[in-house]
Amino acid sequence: MSDQAPYVYLVLGIPNSGRRDIIFDLIQDGIAGKEQVLYFRPEEEATSPFDEQLEALDTVHIVNWQLHDAKVKHGQINAAPGKIIFLAPGTCDPADAAEAIKIWSDHNQCQVARIITVVHSAFLSENNAALAWFDACIHFSDIVLMNRRETVNNKWVKDFEMGYRKQFSPARFLFVKKGRVANPLEVLEPEARRISLYFDELIPIEDDEFEDDEQPEDTKPDKYIERLESGQRAYPVPCIKKLL
């Protein structure tokens, strides 16, 4: 890898939500010149028409990977990328994916730039039970891309975004049209806009400066990452696979 720490991007979303179309668009129109891109493709994902287009890009190096016990497993890397894009398995636990990417990035001296959630609007508008899974994705996300909106009422889309605005989510909600975003550079800009502080480098503070019930948010474990003594998540995310 190059001397400058590569930027790492994680793309979350369910299968058939247009994630690879968007990744292709971000690479083609958002990454300048001959900057090398390392694209981690989940092994268990079904093939997509955009797989061949991604493989045809001269600047893209593809590595298959697996998410196992909240860790990244992959083969040999033969590239010196400036940017690294992980496509998360479409039915994974987003907390496992977030934890795995942080561990991998820290180990490889990379910087987590942005977490991106692709929302399959048609699916979610008809499956309210899936909202908890998307809540977890958006908790970690800087960018939320609203895709597959063709059959969805505009009011639902507005209400969906407003629900997070009322929770003071700083994430940007952007529309996808025909597999493309209006401004790929805006999506890739390495500026943190997420609720979660899990990926941030925080300045240590003395624990005794605060009472037990007054601890600031940045000293608390991330609610989705925190584990009990048993090793189970303190706030488990519902399995999305049961709804697909």
Stockholm file with secondary structure:
# STOCKHOLM 1.0

chainA/1-244         MSDQAPYVYLVLGIPNSGRRDIIFDLIQDGIAGKEQVLYFRPEEEATSPFDEQLEALDTVHIVNWQLHDAKVKHGQINAAPGKIIFLAPGTCDPADAAEAIKIWSDHNQCQVARIITVVHSAFLSENNAALAWFDACIHFSDIVLMNRRETVNNKWVKDFEMGYRKQFSPARFLFVKKGRVANPLEVLEPEARRISLYFDELIPIEDDEFEDDEQPEDTKPDKYIERLESGQRAYPVPCIKKLL
#=GR chainA/1-244 SS CCSSCCEEEEEECCTTSSHHHHHHHHHHHHSCTTCCEEEEEETTSCCCHHHHHHHHCTTEEEEEEEEETTEEEECCCCCCCSEEEEECCTTSCHHHHHHHHHHHHHHTTCEEEEEEEEEEHHHHHHCGGGHHHHHHHHHHCSEEEEECCTTSCHHHHHHHHHHHHTTTCCCEEEEEETTEESCHHHHHCCCCCCSCCTTSCCCCCCGGGSCGGGCCGGGSCCTTTCBCTTSSBSSCCCCGGGGC
#=GC SS_cons         CCSSCCEEEEEECCTTSSHHHHHHHHHHHHSCTTCCEEEEEETTSCCCHHHHHHHHCTTEEEEEEEEETTEEEECCCCCCCSEEEEECCTTSCHHHHHHHHHHHHHHTTCEEEEEEEEEEHHHHHHCGGGHHHHHHHHHHCSEEEEECCTTSCHHHHHHHHHHHHTTTCCCEEEEEETTEESCHHHHHCCCCCCSCCTTSCCCCCCGGGSCGGGCCGGGSCCTTTCBCTTSSBSSCCCCGGGGC
//
